[in-house]
Amino acid sequence: MQDYLKIVEQINQAFEQFTAIVQREVAEAKQLEHFHLTPQQEFIMYYIVRNEPVTARQIALYLDVSMSAVSHVMPKLEEQKMIVRWTNPENKREALIRLGERGLEYSALLHRIDELLVRDYYSKVSMDDLEAVHSTLQKLVKISKMQAKKQEEL
């Protein structure tokens, strides 16, 4: 157990250092603050950016939160022009969600940040190393989902 705690602490420290470097050296990262999004809103926007058009149900399933939690956030994002909602022509009881005017700006900024991070940092690491990080994170997500499912069954 101690070995795990030690490596987790080292991972946390490295992540914090990398985040601080990105915040300091990548000017575009600072621009994200201008969108005034809460962490929950950011997660929702990341999902919409990658998967639009989406439904609130898809967002709730992906983030493993209640529909009411997602529904609570949608009006605020709509008010900020981050998203637009319209009735699904195939299911009139369902709204489809797409990026709004500011959401498109947000998406473009995220893309620029990713390009800068790849150019300045990630491309300096082997693809095998990056794939190992991705694989490990995927395993942790899978374990977390299995643990949550077990808790629900109790």
N, C-alpha and C positions, 0 to 999 in steps of 0.2 A: 504494500500500500504506500509506503514512504517513497519508493521509486516513482510511482505514478504521480504522487503529489509534487515531487521535485520536478519532474518533466512538465507537468501541467503549469507549474509556476514559471518555468523557463519559457514555455510556449506563450503564456500570457504576457510576460515581459517583452518577448520579441515582437509580439503582435502590437503591444502598446508603443514600442519604439518605432516600428514601421509606420503605424498610424500617425504618430507625431511627425515623422519625417515627411510623409505625404502631405499632411496638413501644412507644414512649414514650406515645403519646396514646390508643391503643385498648386499654383495659384487658382486653377479651376476648382480644386476641392473646396476652397474657401467660398466660392460662388454658390455652393449648395446651400449655404446658410441663408441666402436671400429668398429661398422658397419657404422658409419658416415651417418645416414639416416636423411633426413628432416622429419618434422612432416607429410607432405603429403605422403612421401614414407613409413613411419611407418604405417599409416592407411591402405595403399594399402597392405603392407606386412601382417598386422594382418588379413585382409580379405583373402588373398591367403593362409595363414597358416591354417585358419579354413575351407576353402572351396575348396581347389585345387582338380582337375584342374578347372580353371575358364577362362572366356573370359574378354577382356577389357570392353566390354559392361556391363557385370555383375558387374564389379568393379565400373564403372561409375554410374550405377543405384543405387547400394548400398550406395555409398558415396555421391550421388546426385551432381555429378560434370559432366562436359562435357566429351565426348569421347576424344576430343583433349587434355584435361588436363591429362587424363590417358595415352593417347598415347605418350605424351611428357615425362612422367616419365619412361615408360617401357624400352627405350634403356639404360638409366642410371642404372636401376636395373639389366638389363641383363649384362651390362658391368662389374658390381660389382659381377657377378655370384650369385646374390640373386634370380634370376628367370631364367627359360629357356622357350622359346616359340617354338611351333611347329604347323604345319598346322593341323587343325581339319580334320580327315579323313572323317567325315560326312558332312562337309561344308568347302570346299577348300578355301573359301574367309575369313575364320575365323581362328584366332590363339588361341590355348589353352596355358594357362600359368600355370606353375608348379614351385615349389621351386627348385632353383639351389643348387649348392654345399654349398655356404655360406648361402643361404636361409634355408637350412636344419639345419645348425649350429644355425642360428638365432631362428628357431622354437624350437630346443632343449633347447636353453637358456631360451626362454619365458616359456617353460614348467617347467624347473627347478625353475624359479622365482615364477611361480604360486604355485608350490608345497611348496616352502619355505614360501610364504605368507599364504597359508592355514595352514601349520603346526604352524607357529609362531604367526599369528594374527587372520585370519578369523575363525579358529576352536575354538577360545576363545569367539566367539560371537554366539548367538543362530541362528539356521537356520531360524527361523521366522524373526529375525532382518535382516538377509542377504536377504531373500526373499522380505522383505518390501523395502529395498534399491533398489533391482532389479526392483520391480514393479513400484516404483516411477520414476526411470530412464526411464523405458519403456513408462510410461505415458508422460513424458516430450519429448521423441523422437517422439511419436505419435502426440502430440500437435504441435511440431516444423514442422513436415511434413505437417500437415493440414494447418498451417499458410503459409508455403512456397507455397503450392498448391493454396491457396486463392490469394496470391500475383501474381502468374503466370496468374491467371484468370483475373486480373485487366488490 
